């Protein structure tokens, strides 16, 4: 038996991967440590709300870490095997390459100029073939 995907609360809102090292920001939202560190390198705002963060301090989220471990323990006890999942979303990754790390892709405002930029960036991104596979 295999499981399709873990509950959403066990996934980082930036990377969409199961937490390994969950940390919380000043506004109380939880992220994978590496993902939020990358975000905070270029931003002083919350990736979820877009509001300024009072500080860039990251605090371990032990409750989420324990929830992830409990989830994995239950799967193991039930004999449910984790299935490999494509953890990168090619279109989202392409959009992030062009416009930066955003959560939504505003297709409605794509002009011919933006479309040509996307085509150019797509050719570069495809040449790199940066697809990530992770067992969860």
C-alpha positions as CSV (number, residue, x, y, z in Angstrom):
1,X,0.0,0.0,0.0
2,X,1.3,3.5,-0.7
3,X,0.2,6.9,0.4
4,X,-0.5,9.7,-2.1
5,X,0.7,12.7,-0.2
6,X,1.1,13.9,3.4
7,X,-1.3,16.3,5.1
8,X,-0.8,19.9,4.0
9,X,0.2,21.0,7.5
10,X,3.3,18.8,7.2
11,X,4.4,20.6,4.0
12,X,6.5,23.8,3.8
13,X,4.5,26.5,2.1
14,X,7.6,27.6,0.1
15,X,9.1,24.3,-1.0
16,X,5.9,22.1,-0.8
17,X,8.1,19.4,0.8
18,X,7.6,17.6,4.1
19,X,9.3,19.4,6.9
20,X,12.8,18.2,8.0
21,X,13.8,21.2,10.1
22,X,10.7,23.3,10.6
23,X,11.2,26.8,12.0
24,X,8.7,29.7,12.7
25,X,9.2,33.3,11.8
26,X,8.2,36.3,13.9
27,X,4.6,36.3,12.5
28,X,4.1,32.6,13.6
29,X,4.2,30.9,10.2
30,X,6.3,27.7,9.8
31,X,8.7,26.9,7.0
32,X,11.5,24.5,6.2
33,X,14.6,26.2,7.5
34,X,16.6,26.3,4.2
35,X,13.6,27.5,2.3
36,X,12.9,30.5,4.6
37,X,16.6,31.3,4.9
38,X,16.7,31.6,1.1
39,X,13.6,33.8,1.2
40,X,14.9,36.0,4.0
41,X,18.2,36.5,2.2
42,X,16.4,38.8,-0.3
43,X,13.3,39.8,1.6
44,X,12.2,41.3,4.9
45,X,8.6,40.2,4.5
46,X,6.5,37.1,5.2
47,X,6.2,34.9,2.2
48,X,2.6,34.1,3.1
49,X,1.2,37.5,4.1
50,X,3.7,39.8,2.3
51,X,3.8,42.0,5.5
52,X,7.1,43.1,7.0
53,X,8.6,40.8,9.6
54,X,9.6,42.4,12.9
55,X,12.8,40.4,12.9
56,X,14.5,37.7,10.9
57,X,14.9,35.4,13.9
58,X,14.0,31.8,13.2
59,X,12.6,29.6,16.0
60,X,12.5,25.8,15.9
61,X,8.9,24.5,15.7
62,X,9.1,21.3,17.8
63,X,5.3,20.6,17.5
64,X,5.5,20.3,13.7
65,X,8.7,18.3,14.0
66,X,7.0,15.9,16.3
67,X,3.9,15.7,14.0
68,X,6.1,14.8,11.0
69,X,7.8,12.1,13.1
70,X,4.4,10.8,14.2
71,X,3.1,10.7,10.6
72,X,6.2,8.7,9.5
73,X,5.8,6.4,12.5
74,X,2.2,5.7,11.7
75,X,3.0,5.0,8.0
76,X,5.8,2.6,9.1
77,X,3.5,0.8,11.6
78,X,0.8,0.3,9.0
79,X,3.4,-0.9,6.4
80,X,2.6,2.0,4.1
81,X,5.5,2.8,1.8
82,X,6.3,6.3,1.0
83,X,6.1,7.0,-2.7
84,X,8.5,9.2,-4.7
85,X,7.0,12.5,-5.6
86,X,8.1,15.3,-8.0
87,X,8.8,18.0,-5.5
88,X,9.5,20.7,-8.0
89,X,6.8,22.2,-10.1
90,X,8.4,23.0,-13.5
91,X,6.0,25.9,-14.3
92,X,6.3,27.4,-10.8
93,X,10.1,27.0,-10.9
94,X,10.2,28.6,-14.3
95,X,8.1,31.5,-13.1
96,X,10.3,31.9,-10.0
97,X,13.3,32.0,-12.3
98,X,11.8,34.9,-14.3
99,X,10.0,36.9,-11.6
100,X,11.3,35.7,-8.3
101,X,9.9,33.5,-5.6
102,X,6.1,34.1,-5.8
103,X,3.3,31.8,-4.8
104,X,0.8,32.6,-7.5
105,X,1.4,32.7,-11.3
106,X,-0.7,35.7,-12.7
107,X,-1.3,34.3,-16.2
108,X,-4.0,36.9,-16.9
109,X,-1.5,39.7,-17.2
110,X,1.0,38.0,-19.5
111,X,1.9,40.2,-22.4
112,X,3.7,39.2,-25.6
113,X,6.9,40.7,-24.1
114,X,6.6,38.6,-20.9
115,X,5.7,35.5,-23.0
116,X,8.9,36.0,-25.0
117,X,10.9,36.4,-21.8
118,X,9.3,33.2,-20.5
119,X,10.2,31.3,-23.7
120,X,13.8,32.4,-23.4
121,X,14.0,31.5,-19.7
122,X,12.2,28.2,-20.4
123,X,14.9,27.2,-22.9
124,X,17.6,28.0,-20.3
125,X,15.7,26.2,-17.5
126,X,15.1,23.1,-19.6
127,X,18.8,23.0,-20.6
128,X,19.5,22.8,-16.8
129,X,16.9,20.1,-16.3
130,X,16.5,21.0,-12.6
131,X,13.8,18.5,-11.5
132,X,13.9,17.3,-7.9
133,X,12.8,13.9,-6.7
134,X,12.5,13.2,-3.0
135,X,11.1,10.3,-1.1
136,X,8.6,11.4,1.5
